[in-house]
Amino acid sequence: MGYENLIVVVLAAGMLLFGSKKLPDLFRSLDRAKSEYEKAKLEAQRELGRIQGPLDGGDTTRKSLEEISLKLDILNPESFSDEELTQSIQRIISAGSARQEGWLYSKSKKVFY
């Protein structure tokens, strides 16, 4: 028995059970239920995307930290944790203004004295 025959049998059973007058109402209500299901599914996907957005933001923060550290000549930024990298960047930035006050910076070692 193919799918075409199954559809004919279901339609015939529907006609017998519900009558020809109520059958269109039944299909309308089934269509509404399907539409509501699709709306709820889309809303759940949007909500999930909204929740996952901040979770995925950690990768973007890490990439930003690594880009900044490379511009500031910090070697192997991937070997540092986020906190250590942030502290190193802050030290370099604050030492940049301190260098004008007499601090020394060694380009070969990438270390502040």
C-alpha positions in Angstrom: 0.0 0.0 0.0 1.6 3.3 -1.2 1.3 6.7 0.4 -1.3 7.7 -2.2 -3.6 5.0 -1.0 -3.0 5.9 2.6 -4.0 9.5 1.9 -7.2 8.3 0.2 -8.0 6.0 3.2 -7.4 8.8 5.7 -9.6 11.2 3.8 -12.4 8.6 3.5 -12.2 7.9 7.2 -12.3 11.6 8.0 -15.4 12.0 5.8 -17.1 9.2 7.6 -16.1 10.3 11.1 -16.6 14.1 10.8 -18.8 14.5 7.8 -18.2 16.7 4.8 -19.2 19.9 6.6 -16.9 19.7 9.5 -13.9 18.4 7.6 -12.7 21.9 6.3 -13.0 23.2 9.9 -10.9 20.3 11.1 -8.2 21.0 8.5 -8.3 24.8 9.4 -7.8 24.0 13.1 -4.9 21.6 12.2 -3.3 24.4 10.1 -3.6 26.8 13.0 -2.1 24.3 15.3 0.8 23.8 12.9 1.3 27.6 12.5 1.4 28.0 16.3 3.9 25.2 16.6 6.1 26.9 14.0 5.9 30.3 15.8 6.8 28.7 19.1 9.7 26.8 17.4 11.0 30.1 15.9 10.6 31.9 19.2 12.5 29.2 21.0 15.3 29.3 18.4 15.6 33.1 18.8 15.7 32.9 22.5 18.4 30.2 22.4 20.4 32.4 20.0 20.0 35.4 22.4 21.2 33.3 25.3 24.1 31.8 23.4 25.3 35.2 22.1 27.0 36.2 25.3 28.4 32.8 25.8 30.1 32.9 22.3 31.3 36.4 23.1 34.1 34.9 25.2 35.9 33.8 22.0 35.6 37.3 20.5 37.1 38.8 23.7 40.0 36.3 23.6 40.6 37.2 19.9 40.6 40.9 20.7 43.0 40.4 23.6 45.4 38.4 21.3 45.2 41.0 18.6 46.0 43.8 21.0 48.9 41.9 22.6 50.4 41.2 19.2 50.3 44.9 18.4 52.0 45.6 21.7 54.7 43.0 20.9 53.8 40.5 23.6 55.3 37.1 22.7 53.1 34.0 22.6 49.8 35.6 23.8 48.1 32.2 23.5 50.2 30.9 26.4 48.6 33.4 28.8 45.2 33.2 30.4 42.7 36.0 29.7 43.4 37.5 33.1 47.2 37.4 32.6 46.9 38.9 29.1 44.7 41.7 30.3 47.1 42.5 33.1 50.1 42.5 30.7 48.3 44.8 28.3 47.4 47.2 31.2 51.0 47.2 32.4 52.3 48.0 29.0 49.8 50.8 28.4 50.4 52.3 31.9 54.2 51.9 31.4 53.9 53.6 28.0 53.1 56.8 29.9 55.7 55.9 32.6 58.3 55.5 29.9 58.1 59.2 29.3 58.9 59.5 33.0 62.1 57.5 32.7 61.1 53.8 32.5 63.1 51.6 30.1 61.7 49.2 27.6 63.7 46.4 26.0 62.4 45.6 22.5 64.4 42.4 22.4 63.0 40.9 25.6 59.6 42.6 25.5 59.8 43.3 29.2 59.5 46.5 31.1 62.1 47.4 33.7 
